[in-house]
Amino acid sequence: MTNQGAQDRLRRGWLARVLGGAILIVAAAVAAYLIANVVDLVRPGTLLRSRGTRPTALIAAVLIAIVGFWWSFVRRHAWTEMLASLVVIEVLVGALIVLFSASPALDSFFLDWFLGVNLYVGLPWLIAIGVSVILRRG
């Protein structure tokens, strides 16, 4: 017989760590937007030019990579938890794209936005996971 209470606590702890990682990704993106707004107040048109979001997205990518490395290497969270956090964010991004496009179709518009967002969100998180796993083993 196994102790069901201990297993339930273990599952809740794993879910809390997964959601914590997802919250960190969102917090890094929000921090990048706030940094871009502060820089834009000091030097108008520097980061928040019309529809160009690339400078702000690059700041978000760097912050997501730093936070992901900290979460994985320093805080010693498992890479499976990190990937599960990314899956939560991927589902959220997909839902937001469908919501704002008002089309449930997974067409070229959806894929273009989904892959574009993942270039600045998913890739830095995956790089942080990879670097921390390599450094832990080395």
C-alpha positions in Angstrom: 0.0 0.0 0.0 1.2 3.5 -0.8 0.4 6.6 1.1 -2.2 8.5 -1.0 -1.7 11.7 1.0 2.0 11.8 0.2 1.3 11.2 -3.5 -1.3 14.0 -3.6 1.1 16.4 -1.9 3.8 15.4 -4.4 1.4 16.0 -7.4 0.3 19.4 -6.0 3.9 20.4 -5.5 4.8 19.5 -9.1 1.8 21.4 -10.4 2.8 24.4 -8.3 6.3 24.4 -9.7 5.0 24.0 -13.3 2.6 27.0 -12.8 5.4 28.9 -11.1 7.5 28.5 -14.2 4.7 29.6 -16.4 4.1 32.7 -14.2 7.8 33.5 -14.5 7.6 33.5 -18.3 4.6 35.8 -18.2 6.4 38.0 -15.7 9.5 38.3 -17.8 7.3 39.4 -20.8 5.5 42.0 -18.7 8.8 43.2 -17.4 10.1 43.6 -20.9 7.1 45.7 -21.8 7.6 47.9 -18.8 11.2 48.4 -19.6 10.3 49.3 -23.1 7.8 51.9 -21.8 10.3 53.4 -19.4 12.9 53.7 -22.2 10.3 55.1 -24.5 9.5 57.8 -21.9 13.1 58.8 -21.8 13.8 58.5 -25.5 10.5 58.5 -27.5 10.4 56.1 -30.4 13.3 54.0 -29.3 11.6 50.7 -28.5 7.9 51.3 -29.1 7.8 52.3 -32.7 4.4 52.0 -34.4 3.9 48.3 -35.0 7.5 47.2 -34.7 7.7 44.9 -31.7 11.1 43.3 -32.4 13.1 45.4 -29.9 10.7 44.7 -27.0 10.5 41.0 -28.0 14.3 40.8 -27.9 14.3 42.2 -24.4 11.6 39.7 -23.4 13.7 36.9 -25.0 16.7 37.8 -22.9 14.7 38.1 -19.7 13.0 34.8 -20.4 16.3 33.1 -20.9 17.8 34.6 -17.7 14.7 33.7 -15.7 14.6 30.2 -17.2 18.3 29.6 -16.4 17.8 30.8 -12.8 14.7 28.7 -12.4 16.3 25.6 -13.7 20.0 25.8 -12.6 19.9 27.9 -9.5 16.6 26.8 -8.1 17.2 23.2 -9.3 13.9 22.6 -11.0 13.7 19.5 -13.2 13.7 19.9 -17.0 10.4 18.1 -17.1 8.8 20.8 -15.0 10.3 23.4 -17.2 8.9 21.8 -20.4 5.5 21.5 -18.7 5.6 25.2 -17.9 6.4 25.9 -21.6 3.4 23.7 -22.6 1.1 25.8 -20.4 2.4 29.0 -22.1 2.0 27.4 -25.5 -1.6 26.6 -24.9 -2.1 30.1 -23.6 -0.4 31.7 -26.6 -2.5 29.5 -29.0 -5.7 30.4 -27.2 -4.8 34.2 -27.4 -4.0 34.0 -31.1 -7.3 32.2 -31.8 -9.2 34.7 -29.6 -7.7 37.8 -31.2 -7.9 36.5 -34.8 -11.6 35.5 -34.2 -10.9 32.4 -36.3 -10.6 28.9 -34.8 -8.8 27.7 -37.9 -5.2 26.6 -37.6 -4.2 28.2 -40.9 -1.1 30.0 -42.1 -2.0 33.1 -40.1 -2.1 31.1 -36.9 1.2 29.3 -37.6 2.9 32.6 -38.6 2.0 34.2 -35.3 2.6 31.1 -33.2 6.0 30.5 -34.6 6.9 34.2 -34.4 5.9 34.3 -30.7 7.8 31.1 -30.0 11.0 32.6 -31.5 11.0 35.0 -28.6 9.3 32.9 -25.9 9.8 29.2 -26.4 13.3 29.2 -27.9 14.9 31.2 -25.0 13.2 29.0 -22.5 14.4 25.8 -24.2 18.0 27.3 -24.5 17.9 28.0 -20.7 16.8 24.4 -20.1 19.6 23.0 -22.3 22.3 25.2 -20.8 21.3 24.4 -17.3 21.2 20.6 -17.9 24.6 20.7 -19.6 26.1 22.7 -16.7 24.6 20.4 -14.1 26.1 17.3 -15.7 29.4 19.0 -16.3 
